[in-house]
Structure formats: structure tokens, C-alpha cells
Amino acid sequence: MPYATINPATGQTEKTFPLHTPDEVEKLLAQAADAYADYRTTTFAERARHLISAAELFEGEGPDIARIVTTEMGKTFASARAEAAKCAVGLRWFAEHAESLLADEQIPTRATRSYVRYEPIGPVLAIMPWNFPLWQVVRFAAPALMVGNVGLLKHASNVPQTALLLEDIFRRAGLPEGGFTNLFVESKDIAGIIADPRIAAVTLTGSEHAGMSVAAAAGHALKKSVLELGGSDPFIVLESADLEAVVRIAVAARVQNNGQSCIAAKRFIVVEPIADEFLQRFTAAMDALVVGDPFDPATEVGPIVTEVQRAELVGQIEAARAQGAVVHGGTPVDGPGWYFKPAVLSGVTRDMPVAAEEIFGPVAMVERVADLDAALVVANATSFGLGSSVWTNDEDEQRRCIAGIEAGAVFVNAMVVSTPELPFGGIKRSGFGRELSELGLKEFCNAKTVWIT
């Protein structure tokens, strides 16, 4: 199956790209291995220059980059431009901080001198999704390249022009041939590539199923892996919260990226005294969102990425309706493209399958609870553990939520975001390992112990 740009705003196939042949894959793996042999010996200053150059390209060519992203996966043009700008920020952060964060760590022992030295490990294979097709790649590539590793990208098959764009940006930023390589291969080929002795490690952002497959292949090959998988993030609203502000952020938290984000708030857990008012305000705000052409500045929600994805949303909503949930909105929009009216599901209970699923689209579930204790039980009643947010002005409630929520992140009075300074990742079936920050920088390092008598 070839890689293809299928515009979700029109449903039309605009361009197709052939898969790499086995001989071409072999050549690209060899180039990556050869590049690593030299690149691992470069200085932090040299690597930083490449990342800064890449950041300048993201900044200077933002509109052109955003146009490709919007055409391929349907996010609004404004959000695509913001994603390109965020990539520049991430690249600059790692360029500026990697050397100090990877400095030798002196450890007092009975040796004359002992320390931990951080070194690269080799080519890293990245299997990346379509929803943030720039940022997901940069948040793996920036730290990996600053360590001295090289990268190979197997991007989602519906964003091929974005994949080629990223390869071109890093090439023009000065990386050597093989320093950042795009692979057009099928999912069935991934296990064999992971097993190749030239691949040192693998990172994936994607579904649970993809995560299990990649983890199994990496484990079989005894390779390090980092997985960032799905999420069903709780958004807890307690009585002391400012409802006007909460509702405004709640809408943004749910429909960011057309609702197709692993860290989008999905389960809105509201205590009973304010549940009616929250539901009324939230439903009205979701209903008022402008759905339309992602290139139109007035548009707030663009199309769903594929027809199959939209049909899955409809199926999840109808199943919830049949089990007693109250559904507002949630219908496909007539006409070309895969547009979808945002939905609010109320009356959701723990025994409904939808309460345990990740809904990848602009569909919010509102659940009523008696108090904070009940909210924490509901928040943790999921197989996922990626992000979470809680809204309260009570400091004791804030402390209890921070300690009690089972997730990789807790945001208090803010929506969940990723930022270079802080680690990003989850627990439970949301994956393992961390991206970004010092922790992400060291995921694909050899932490070498040095002992000098």
C-alpha cells in the first residue's frame, strides 16, 4: 500500500508515493550506520548548530510547512503554524541545554575518581503518528541528535509530504547524509528493521496495538524502546473552580487538534453541586464551535483525519446512546470531506464501554460524582495513565489530586500540554519511558560508569 496524501477536507487523493524497496531500505540503513560512526564524534557545539539551523527553517518557512500539514491531516492552518513554531522552540531548547544536562556526573566513591559519562548508542528508529506530524518527530529527533545518535523515521502513511519535509529540513540544517532518514515502509516490515543489528533503539507514538507490536519486536531483539500510547485523560472540576474560565479551557482541551490528541481531556468529572451548570455551559460552548475549512481563519474544528476514523466515532457514540448516555451533537456533516459535529455525552457510567475507550475526536464525556474522593476513583478507573488536569482553588484538594491521580502528568488549573523543559509520557497502558526534558535526553544514552583508582 503506497503512502498517500488524502485531503480530509475534500476526501480527494492528491499525491501518492511508492514504498522503498528492500534494496533501498538496506541502502538507507547502511547510510545511517555510516553517518553515526562519524556523527557520534562531533561536538555539542556542532550538533547545536544543526538544530538551530533547523529551528530557523521552521520559523522562516512556517506558512509553507503548515500548508502541507493542514492538507494532509486536517488540523486548522493556525494550529499547524503553531506546531511548526513549537518545533523551533523545542529544537532551540535542546541545542542550548543538552551539553550541560549530559555533562559527566561526579559520584563520590572509594575510587580516586568515579563518574557517569553519557554517550550515544546508535541509530534510533522512530515510528510516528499523523496527529502532530511535526512535533512528535522533533521531540524524538532533537534530543537524539544532540546526544550524538542519528534518526530514522517511519512516519504515518497519510502524511508522506510531511515526512519528506522533515527529512529535507534536517538535511538543509547541515546533518550528514544518513543523519536523519525517512523510510517509506509498511507496518509489517517494522519488526525486521528493529531486529537489524544497525538499529540501536526504537521509539513509538501511537495506538496500544502498535505499542504492543513494537515492544514485542524490541524485546525479542533486546533493544531499548520508548512508547507513548493512548490516553483517556480526566478533567476534574471541583466546587471552588471558576466555572466561566473552566468551561472555556475545557472546550479547548477537548477539541485541540480537532479532538485528535492523546493528551486531550476526554472525561470531564464534575462534582454534583456544580454539575448542572457546568454541563449546560459546556454543551452550549461545544455546540457553538465553528466546524469547517481548516484554512478558514474562522474555523475552530477542522475535519476528522479519515472517513474510517469518523465512522468509528459515530459507532462509539451510537453504542453509548444505546446504553443510556444522553448525546448532544456528534453527527457527520453532509458534503465532501470528513467533517463532524462535536459531541457531549452525559449520563456516562462506568459500565459503558465508551468510558474505558479512547475517543479520538471532538467527543466529550461528562460524568457526575459526589465529591473529590469519588472523582479520584473515577479518574483512575481507566487502563490509561497519560495526562490529567484538576480545577480547584483549594490547596488541600490540589495536593490530594496531585498525589492521588494515577498518570504521567497532573496539571492544576491548566490544560495538559507538552513542553521541552518537562518530561512527557505515561503509565499503565499509556506506555513507558519519557520524552523531552533531561529524562528524554537520556533515554537513548549509554550511562557509562567510569572508575579510576
N, C-alpha and C positions, 0 to 999 in steps of 0.2 A: 504494500500500500504506500503510495508516494506521500510526501509531505505536501500540504496544500494550504493556501490562503483562501478560506471560505468566509466571506464577509458576513458576520452575523446580522448586520443592519439590512442586508438585502437577500441573504441566502445564496448569493452567487459565488461560484468558484472563480477566483481572479487569477491565480497562478499556481502551478504545481512544480514540484522539484523531485527529481529521481533520488532513490536511495543510493548510498555509497555501496559499491560492490565490495566483496570480501578483499580483493586486492587493494582497493582504495583504503579500506579500514586498516589493513596491515601497514600500508604506507604512512597513514596518519599516526598510528600508534608508534611506529618507528621514529617519526619526526618528533613526537612528544618526548620519547625516551632520550633522543639525542639532544633535544633542547634542554631537558632537565640536567643532563650531565654538565652543561656549561652554566645554565641559569642558576643552579644551586650555589655557585661560587661567586655570584655577583654580590655587591654590597647593598645594604639597606638604602643608601642614597640613590643607587642606580634603579632599584626596584621602585622607589618612591617617585622617581621622575616619570616612569611609565604610568603609574597610577594617576599622578597629577595631570599628565597629558591626556589620559582617558577622561578624567573629570572635566577638563576643558572642552573636550569634544562633546560630552553630554550637555554641557552648558551652552556651547555655541551652536549646536545643531538640534536643540530641544524640540522645536516645532516639527522638523522633518522626522525625527525619531518618533515623536508622539503620533504623527500621522500614520506611520506603519503599525504601531501598536494598536491604535484605535481601529484601524481597518481589519486587523487580524483577529482581535478578541473582543471588541465592542465596548471597552470602557470609554467614558467620556474623554474628549480631547483634553479638557482641563486636567483631569486626573492622570492622563498619560504624560502630560507635560510635567506634572508634579512628580511623577515616578522617575522621569529622567533626571530632574533636578535632585531628587533624593539619592540617586545613584552617584551623582557628583559629590554630594556630601559624604556618603559612605567611603568612596574612594579616597577622598582627602583625609578623612579621619584615620584610616589605616595607614596611609602614607606618612602621616605625621606622628603616629603613636606606636607603630609596630616595633621600631628599634628599641625603645625604652621598655616596652612590655615583654620583649623577648631577650632582654639582657640576661647575662648569667646570674643565677641566684646563688649567692654565697650561703652555705649551710655549715654552721659550726659543728664539727665532729672531733674525734681524736686524731684525725689526719692533720698534716700540716696545712693542707688546704683542701676543701671539698666544695663542690658546687654542682648545680644543674645547668646544663647547656641545652638550648633549644635549637634543633636542626630540622631542615626539611626532610620529607620521606619519599617524595617522588611524584609522578603524575597522579592527579586526583580526578576521578570520573564524577561528573555532576549530572544527575537526571532531574530535570527541572520542569515545572508546570507552566501552564499558559496564563494563569490569572494575574500574576505580577511578573511578566516575562522578562523585564529588565532587572528589577530589584532583587528577585530571587537569585538570579545568576550573579549579580555583583556582590551580594552578601556572602556567597561562597568564594568567588574569584578574588576579591580584594584581599582578604586575609591569607588565602592560599598562596597567592602570588607574592605577597610581602614576606611570607615565611621563606620563600625560595622554591616552592613547588611550582609545577605547571598544571594547566587545567584542560580537561576535555569535556565538552558539553554535548549531552544528548537532550535536546530540548523537545517540548511537546510538538506533535506533528502538525498542529494547526497554527503554529507561529514560526514558520520557516524563515520568513524575511527578517523577523526579529533576531533569530539565531544567527543568521548571516551578518546582520548589522553589528551584533555584539562581537563576533569574530573580527570584523573589519575595524571596529573601534580599537580593540586591543592591538591589532596589527599596526594601525596608524599611530598608536601611542608608543610604538617602539619595541614591543615584545618580539623576541626572535621567532622565526618560523617554528611552529610546534609549541610555542609558549601558551597559546590559547587556541584550541582546535574545536571546530564544530563537527559533529558526527550526525549524519542523516541515516539512522539505523532503526530497525523495528525493536519493539519490546522483547521479542523472542531472542534477539541477539545479545541482550544485555548480560546475561549470565556468563556467556563465553568471553565477553570483553572484560568483565570483572575478574574472571579466572586468569586472564593473561598476566604473566609474571611482570610485565612492564607497568601494570596498574597497581598503585600502592594503596589506594583507599577509594571509597565511594561515598557520595552524599546524595540524598534524595529528598525532594519536597513533593509530596503527592498523596495519594489515597492510602488507606490501610492495606488494601490488596497489593498495591505496588510496593509498599513498605515491607510487607511480609516476603514478597518475592526477592527483593533486593537484599534484605537482611539474610535470607536463607543462602543466596548466592555468595554474599560476602563472608558469611560464616563458614560455608563449605570451602572457600578459598583462603580462609584465615586472614581476611582483610578487614581493616578498620572501617566502620560505617557510621554515619550520622543520618538520622531520619527525622524529618519534620512532617508530620502527617496531619490528620484532620482535627477538627475541634468542634465542640458544641458549647461555646463559651457562655457562662452565666453572667447576667447583668442584674445585680441585686439592688433593689430600690427600697430604702428604709424610710421611716416616717419623718425624720429630720431633714431629708433631702429637699432641695429647691426644685419643685416639680417642673416649673417652666424651663429651667436650664436642663434638667434631666431629660425631658422629652425631646428637646432639640438635639442633644447629643445621642440619645437613644436611636433616633431616626438615622443620624449619620453613621452610628456604629453598626447599624444593621444593613444599610444599603450601600456602604462603601464598596467601590468596585462592582457595582450592580448586584451587591449582595453575595458576590463570589469571592469570599475571603475566609481563610481558615480561622483568622482571629476576629472576624466579625461577631458581634454579640448576636446570639441566636435565641437564648432562653431568657426572657425577661421575668424575673422572680420578684414579685411585689407584695409587700405586707398588706394585710386586709384593710386597715383603716384608710389607705390611700389608693387601693386597687381600682376602684370605680373611676376615680378622677384620672388616674394615670392611663387606664385603658381608653377612656373617652378622648383624652388629648392625643395620645399616641396614635390611635386609629385615625383620627382626623388628620394628623400630620402626615402619616403614611399615605393616606388617600389623596392628599394634596400634591404629592410629588409629581413632577413633570417627567413622563416617560416618552422618549423619542430619539431622534437622530443624535448619535453621540458627538457629532461635530457641531451641533447647535449649542451655543453658549447657554441657552435657557434650559437645556436638558439636565435633569438630575439623575435619571436612571436610564442607561442605555439598554441594548438588547442582551438577552442571555447568550452565552457563547455558542451553543449549538442547538439544533432542533431536538436532539436526543436529551440534552440537559433540561430543556424547557418541559419536555414531556415527562421527565422524571419528577420535576417539581409539581406538575399537575397531579401526577399519581400519588405523591406523598400527601398533598392537600386533600384529595378526594378520599383517601384512606382514613385520614384524621376526621374528616366530616362524617364518614360512615360510622365512626366510633364515638361520635358525640361532640366533637370540637365545633365551636362556632367559628365560621370562616368569613372574613371580610376581605373582599378583593381576591387576588390570586387567579386571575384568568388571562389566557393568552390574548394579545391584541391582534385584531384582524389586519391582514395586509402582508406585504413582504417583510422578511426579517423575522427574528425570533424575540419579539418584544413581549413583555409580561407585566401585568399589573401587580404591584407589590401587595402582599397579603399580611393580615394579622390573624393568628389563630388564638382564640381564647377558650377557656374551659378545657385546656390540655391537662391530662392526668398521667401519672407515672406508668400506667398500664398500656398506654398508647405507643405503638412502635415509633411514631414520629418523635416522641420525647427522647428516644435513645439514638436517633439518627442525626447525621449532619445534613442540614438542609443548605444546599449550595445555590442560593439565590435570594431575592429580596422577600423572604418569608420569615416573619417573627412569631414566636410562641410566647404567650403571656400566661404565667402561672401565679395563682394566688397562694399565699402562705399566711399562717397565723402570726409568726414572729421571726426573729433572727435565727433562733435555733432551727426552726422548720426550714428557713431559707437555706441554711448551710447544708441541711440534709438533701434538699432538692438539688442544690448546686453541685454536690458531689455524687449525685445519683446518675452518673454517666460513665461510660468507658473511656471518655476523653479527658484530657487534662492539659490543655494548651494555655489559653488566657482566661481572664476573668476581670470583672470590674464591679465595684460596690459603691453605692451612693448613700452617704450618711455624713452628717456633721458632728456626730457623736464620737469622741475619740476612743471610748471603750469599744463601741461597735466596730470601729475601724480596726482596732487591734485584734478583736475576735475574728474578723473576716480574714485579715492577713494571715493569722495563724491557722484558721480553720478550713480555708478553701484549698482543695487539692488541685493545684495547677502549676504550670511553669511560671506564671506571672499573675500578680494581683495589682490592679490599678484602682486607686481610691479617688473617687470624684473625677475620673477621666476615662476616656475610651482607650482600649488597648491599641498600642502602636508598636512598631519595631524601630529601634534607633541604634546607631553604631556603638554607642557607649555601653549599652546594657545587653546581657546575654538573652538569646531568644531560643525557645524550644519548649518541649512539653514532657509530661509524664504519662503513665498508663498507655493507652493506645494512640496517644498523640505523638509517640516516638521517643527517641533518646538522643543524647548529645546536645550540644549547643552551637548556635551560630552567633556571629557578632561578638563584640567586646573582647576582652582578654581571653575569656574562655573559648570563644570561637576561634580566635587566632591560634590557640594551642591545640585544637582538636587534631590537626594533621601535622603535628610535630613529633619528632623523636626527643623525648625528655631524657637526655643523656646524663647519667650520673658520672661525675669526674671525681676521682680520689687521688690526691698527691701526697705521698708520705714524706 
